[in-house]
């Protein structure tokens, strides 16, 4: 029989285990660890003083969790191992994989060795905890591509397609596709997302799946085909980690927190976050002239909306990873008409997000690019959608680019 109690030691989750960790209890043990990781824990202290037996099935559970945590710069610390349990770890060659300590007090020193460093600045505002490093980068440039004016009436034609060299747009979003011939790609336009030169798009089809090219910008001949959208470039002014102090935060709160750091009127943002309820929408049909509604009304008219737009009635993809890019404007700021058309006057931001599988991510802002590439390379992407402001996140990493308006 396996039992456990979870307490805290120096703000670290301390799991006090009792009994056997074997094939019968391995699934419960893993679920306990998974729940802690999903809740945002990255350092786990496990007391095995009252554990008298660990089988190979139990060892496998520890190995799986340790590997998952290591990818996110976390780890398990074990202490209180009885001689027979320690021998099992030794015989399995696992004493070099785990941090086995004789006294839980040792963890203070060991955690100090992996501290993110004094260069991180901490700020808390309205229940949002931010840890960040600030760069001295100049302002990036924003480019608006095509126009949304024909979206409502579904009246785009081949003449409205704007090719954009992949090498010229490192970040952005919009309605776009890939391909060389209009006849080939005209039915594939969908919500798109560009982060660090990697391109993802979700064709507006009944049964769709995300297509993508990692490091697309490395192909000098490749161009994205946009109906409308925007992109930005530059070097991050801020690299930051964020988390809700007592509860998950919504996208609107995150953007408000970012503008509490930056004095710019416009920012480009990319982020990687663990969702606690994702609200996203996307087009279900490509808004071409030949597909316009037969009733003569716009696609956002109540008579057509459900056929054209996938709009959520409840949140989805809880505990998944979202990689996002987009633009935010400071409230009350006057901006050029071209820019005002791509950002909602109600929310002051426009972001697209790719929804990926569940995995823990790191907490060090300076590892942002590495963590983003790990997600792109290792995980399956389910959708790309326009992110609504009520989407909620427990924690994540972000890069903030100040944009010239």
C-alpha positions, 0 to 999 in steps of 0.5 A, a space after each residue: 500500500 502506498 500513501 503520501 502527504 504533501 507539505 512545504 519546505 522553504 516554499 518547495 513541495 515536500 512529498 512524504 511517501 509511505 509504503 511500497 512504490 511498485 506496479 500497483 502504486 506506480 500510476 497513482 505516484 505518477 499522477 501525484 507528480 503530474 498534478 504538481 508539475 501541472 500546478 507549476 512546481 519544478 523542484 520536488 523534494 521527496 522523503 522516502 524514509 517510510 518507503 520500504 520497497 521500490 520495484 522497477 515499475 516504481 523506478 520507471 515512474 521516477 525516471 519519467 518525471 525526472 526527465 520531464 522536469 530536467 527539460 524544464 530546468 527542474 528536478 527531484 531531490 530524494 532524501 531519507 532512503 533506507 539502505 535497501 531502497 538506496 541499494 535498489 537505486 544503486 543496482 539500477 545505476 540511478 544514483 547519478 541521475 537523481 540528487 540524493 541527499 542525506 538531510 533535507 536542509 541540504 536543498 537550500 545550498 543545492 537550490 542556491 547553486 541553480 538560482 536564476 541569478 541576481 540580474 533578474 528583476 522582480 515586480 508584482 502588479 495586480 496579482 501578476 508576478 513578473 521576473 525579467 531582464 531588460 535589454 537596451 534594444 532600439 525599437 523594432 518596425 511593424 509592417 501591415 500586410 494586405 487588408 481586412 476590409 474584404 474579410 466581412 464580405 468574403 471578396 478576396 481574389 488572387 489580386 489580393 494575395 501579398 507574397 512576403 519573403 519568409 526572411 523578412 518577417 521573423 514574427 507575425 500573424 494573420 490569414 495566410 498560406 504556403 504554396 507556389 501556385 494560387 490554384 494550389 493554395 487558394 483553398 488553404 488560407 487560415 490563421 497563421 503564426 510566425 515566431 523566430 522565423 518558424 511558420 504555422 498555419 491552420 487551413 480554413 477547412 472542415 477537417 483541418 490540421 496545422 501545417 508548419 515549417 520550422 526555421 522557414 526564414 532560412 529558405 531564401 526562396 520561400 514566401 508566405 502568401 497573405 490575404 491580411 496580417 502584420 509582422 514585426 522585427 527587432 530585438 527584445 527589450 524585455 525577456 520575462 517570466 510571468 505567473 499569477 500570484 494566487 490564481 491563473 491570469 487572463 491575457 488582458 491582465 498579462 498585457 496590462 502587466 507588460 505595459 506596466 514595464 514598457 513605456 512604449 505605445 506599441 509592443 510586439 510580443 511572443 510568449 510561451 505559456 501553460 494554459 488554464 483554459 484557452 479561448 480561441 477562434 478561427 475561420 472555418 472557410 476561406 473568404 474568397 469571392 467564390 465562397 461568399 454567403 449566398 444570402 448576400 450578408 456578411 460572414 459575421 452576420 448572425 445568419 452566417 456566423 456559425 458557418 464561417 467562424 469557429 467561436 468557443 462557448 467554453 474554454 478548451 485545451 486546459 493544461 496545454 502549451 500555447 506559443 503566441 505572437 502578436 501586437 499590443 497597444 497602450 490604451 488611449 493612444 492615438 495610432 495610424 488608421 492602418 494600425 488601428 485596423 489590425 488591433 481591436 479597439 476594445 482589447 488593444 491587442 491582437 495575437 495568434 496562438 498555436 496550441 501544443 501538447 502538455 509539457 512543463 516549461 522552464 522558468 528562466 527568461 533567458 532560456 526563452 528561445 531554447 524553450 520555444 524551439 523545444 516545444 516546436 521540435 518535440 510537441 504536436 501542434 493542434 490548432 492555430 487560433 486568434 486568442 481571446 482576452 479571457 484565455 487564462 494562463 498559469 505561468 510562462 515566458 515572454 519576449 517583449 519588443 518595443 515597436 515604432 508607431 
